[in-house]
Amino acid sequence: MRPSNPTLHAASRSLFEERGVLVAEWAARLSDRAAGSHNVPPELMERHLRLMVDLVAEMAGPLRRESRELWEKACQHYGRTAAARGLVAGEVAEEFSALRELLTRDLAASVAALRSRQALAVLLHLNRVIDRGIAVAVAGYTDALVAELYVQDGVPSAGNGLEPADVERHLSALERELVAVTLPPTGAI
């Protein structure tokens, strides 16, 4: 583990402290467009949002390199889930933009107290994380649509989408990976 920039570490702590509020506000924004669907119940969607916020916080902290691969897996799953929810690719990007806006607003006070160079570094880093998340989520969304077309020889059908059990199973696996990343190594002195 490489030492973390103290400024990024402070942003990470702030995100962890505010994650409940962030998740609730993000879920509320998504509920305006019926974030849950018959394939993805709202409770499952909220769990996914919590995982995403936790990963953004990890991406700002000392485990950002270790969390990068998991962030991309979670974003890809988010894109696949968006396809199951019936969204279009642009809506996936809009949902990440809502997260970006909430992060910027919630970190504004702590970032404003920093020197301008530090503040800019924090905001640029988090924007890069979100931008990468958007790219990977849209790719996951596209992969899900293409896979759905192949299943039915190019003819989409209502029965091809993700089932809630599949979404939950994959989400549980991602949550376990996050726990594994954040646990200290065994045998460490």
Summary of the structure (lengths in Angstrom):
residues: 189
radius of gyration: 17.3
end to end distance: 14.6
largest distance: 57.6
contacts: 581
relative contact order: 0.16
helix: 78%
strand: 0%
